[in-house]
Amino acid sequence: MASEAIAAPVAQPLGQQITERPARFFSGIPMLLLGSLALLVGVALIVVAAAVVKHGAVVGVLIGLGVLILLVSSISLRGLTPVVPGEARVVQLFGQYRGTVREAGLQWVNPFTERVTISTRLRNQESAQLKVNDADGNPIEIAAVVVWQVRDTAHAIYSVDEVSRFVTIQTETAVRHIANSYPYDNRGTERLSLRENADEITERLSAELTTRVKPAGVDVIETRLTRLSYAPEIAQAMLRQQQASAVVGARARIVEGAVGMVRLALQRLEEEGVVELDEERKAAMVSNLLVVLCSEQATQQVVNTGTLYQ
């Protein structure tokens, strides 16, 4: 049996890796109400100062206070962050990672932070149709589909440039490596092959791909081969080879069954004493039975009107 394919090592990102952690946040509904109320208070102070108050110093103080309240409330409302189910918000302050918000709904975080949206939904991604050589050197066409999900949002943002493109490239690399490690067909041997051992091959593809995308904080849920065939230039030759192998196998089964039936017939004739046959007659009977049982066409019966030996 072929030895197990070893997943190629994947280079780890240099420096200390940033791991996902919860960000500090508050419910956004109370902050929305407070911010809206502060906006109304600020506008009211400015209106009152301009329309009612006549003292110049008081007007200046009220307008200044109203503008300050408007500025503070506007900055506070900027911290409102809607989080959609199936998405997360990576929070960073002045270039530093401050945590991830995964709880869906309207949340409030530090208004001076930047919030990066990243999907945490299951993603279904199909690789391009690749033309590679199998372990026997035969050109084949192969493709796979991968179901994956972002597990660590910090790794997905800071460890790779673009997580979706990273998974695509690593998927094609893993598919090529698996295709190069196993033959398309085992040809009657006990070796693992891409065609006869699809479940084992996909398990090993999943294991290798999991190792490759681990630095990006991605979990591989499932992998499946969606296309597997010989390349067009050798497809006809391989088809004839498979047909010849099938014919040889079928013939072997027919001969094996015919020999068993002949053996049983001779044994029953001898046990029941129906007729006594010498070795020459036994050989002739065996020959005739094998012709009848192994022939692809219907045989013509011949009635012997003479003796057994004529």
N, C-alpha and C positions, 0 to 999 in steps of 0.2 A: 504494500500500500504506500502511496506517495506520502512523503513527509509533510508535516503541516507547514503551511506558508507562514513565514514570520513577517509581521508588519514592519515596514521600514520606520526607523526612528524619525520623529518630527522634532525639528528645532524648537526649543522653548524660547519665549520672548526674553530678551536680556533685561536685567534689572529686577527689582522686586515687583511681583505681580500684585495687582489690586484686586481684591476679592469683594464680591457684592456684600453690602450691609444695608440695613434699613436706614432711610433718611429721617430726619426729624421733621414732622409735619403736623398740622392741626386740621380739624374739620373746616372746610371752606365756607359752609353756610353762615355760621356766626361771623366770620371775618367779612363776608360779603355784606351782611346787614350792618355791621359796625362801619365798614368803609363807606357804604351808601349814606348812612346817617351822618358821618363826618363830612361828606361832600355837601349834603344839604345844609349843615350847620355853617360850613365855610361860605357857601353862597348866600345864606341868610345874613351873616355878619357883614358881608360886602354890601348887600342891598340896603340893609339898615343904616350902615355908615354913610352911604351915598344919599339916601333919601330922607332920613329922619334926623340924624345927629348933625348939629350945626357947629359944634366946637371943633376947631381944626385939629387940635392935638388928639382928641378922642377919635375923630374920623380916621386919622392916620393909624392909630393903634388898632382900631377895629378892622380896617382894611388889611393891615399887615397880619393880624391874627387870622383873618379869613383866608388870606392867601397861603399862610403857613399850614392851616388845617387842610386846605385843598391839596397842597403839595404832599403832605404826609399821607392823606387818604388815597391820593392817586398812586403813590409809591406802594402803599399797603395793598391796594387792589391788584397791583401787578404781581403779587405773590400768589394769586389764585391760580390753581393748576387743575384742569379737568383731566382725570385719568380714565381712559376707556377700558372696559373689560377686554382682556387679551393683549393689553399693552402695559408698559412700565415707563416711568420717567426717571432718567438718570440725572441726578442733581449735582452740579459742579459750581464751585464758588471761586472765582479768580483763578481758574485752571486746575483747582484741586477737587478731587472726588469727595462728595459729601454724603453719598448714599443713594439708595433707589427707593422710589415710591411705587409699590405694586397694588395698593388698595384702591379699588375702583371708586369713582365718585369725584366730587369737587373737593380738592384739598388745598391747603395753604402752606407754602414754604417761604423761606427767606426770599423777599422780593428782589434781592440783588444777585440771586443765583441764576444760572442758565440751566434749563431743563431740556434734556435730549430724549426724544421719544424713540422707543425700541419695541418691536413686536415680540410678544412671548407666545404667540399662537403656534399651533402645529403647521409646519410648512412642507409642502409636497414638491420635491424638486427632482427633475429628470435630467440625467446626464446626456450629453450629445452621443450620437452613434459613433463608436470608436472602431477603428480597424487596427487590430493588433495580431500578433502571432501567439498561438497557444504554446504549451510546453513542448509539443512535438514539432514546432516550427510552422504549423499550418496557419495561414491567414484567416482570421475570423472577424465577424462583426458583432459587437456586443454593446449593450446599453443597460443602464440600471436606473431605478427610481429610489429616492431616499426620502424618508419621512423624519424630520428633525425639529428640534425646538431649542430655543435659547434657555439655558439653565442659569447661567451667571451673567447678568447684564453688564457688570463691570468688565469682565474678560471680553465680552462681545464688543464693547465700545473701545477699550483701551489696549487690548492685546493684538487686534488685527485691524486693518484699514476698513474693510467692508466684509461683514460676517457672511452675507449671502454669497458673494463672489468667492470668499475663502472656502466655503463648504463645497461650492461647485468645482473648484480646481482640485480640492482634496478628494472629492468623489471620483473624478476622472482618473486621478493618480492611483487610487485604490483599485478601481476597476481594471486598469491596465496591469497592475501588479498581480491581481488574482488571475486574470486571463493568461498571463505569462507563466504562472506557477502550476497550472493544471492543463491536461489535454482536453480537447473538445469531446473525445470519445475514448472510453477505456479499452475498446476492441477486445472484449472478452477477458480482460485482466481484472485484478482486484484494485487497481488504482482508482483514486477519486477522479472523476471527470466532471466537466462543466455541464454536460447534458444529462448524465445518469444520476448525479448527486447534487441536484439543485438546492435542496434544503441545507446540506452541509456547506456548500459553497457560499450561500447567502449568509449563513451564520458567521463564517470566517470573514466575509466581506464586511459585515456589520462590526465585528470585533476590530478589524484593521481600521475601518473608517472612524470608529469611536476613538481610537488612539490618535488618529491624525487630527481630528477636530477638537480634541480636549483642550488645547490652549485657548480656543475661542469661546469656551464656556458653553458648548453645544452638546446636547444629548441626541444620539441617534436612536430613534424609536424603531425603525424597520427599514430594511433594504430588500429590494427584489430586482432580479434580472428581467428586463422588459423585452430584450431582443438578444438572441443568440443563434448565430448561423454561420456557415462557412462563407467566405468571401466569394463573390460571383465568379472569379476566375478559376476557382477549384471546386465550385459547388457541384457541377455535373460529374466530375471525376469521383468526388467523395460519395455522391449519391449512388453511382454504379458500384462503388466498393461496398457500401452499406447493403445494397440489394444482393450482391454476391455473397456477403457474409450471412444475410438472412436466408438465402437459398441453401447454403451449405449447412446452416444450423437446422433448417427444416428437414433436409435430407438425412442428417444424422439422427434426428428424432424418429423419422419414418423407419430407417433401417433398424434402430434400436427396438422399436415396437414390433417390427416384422420378425426379427430374430426371436423375440420373446414369444410371439404367437406360434412360430414354427416349433420352438422347443416344447411348448405346451401341447401342441398337436401330436408330436411324436411320443411324448410322455403318456398322453391319454390313450393313444392307439396301443402302446405297449402294455399299459396297466390293464386295459379292458380286453386285451387279446383279440382285437378286431381283425388284425392281419399281422403276419410276421414278415418283416422286411430285412433283407440283408443290407450290408453297408452300401452297396452300389444303388439299390433301390431307395435307401434312405437319402443318399446324395441327390438322386434325381428328384425325389419328392421335395427336398429342401430347395433345390434350384427352382422348381416350378412354383412353390409357394412364395418364394422371395420375388419372383417375377410378377406374380399376381398382386402381392401386397405392396410392392415398391413402384409399380408402374403408374404413370400419371394418367393413362388412358384405360378405358374398360377393356378387359381381356376377353378373348373369344373362347368359349368352352369347347373342348374336344372330347367326344365320348369314345372310350377305348372298348371296341367290341371283341378284341382278342383276349389273350391271357395277360396276366400281370407282367410277363417278361417279353411280350411282343407288342 
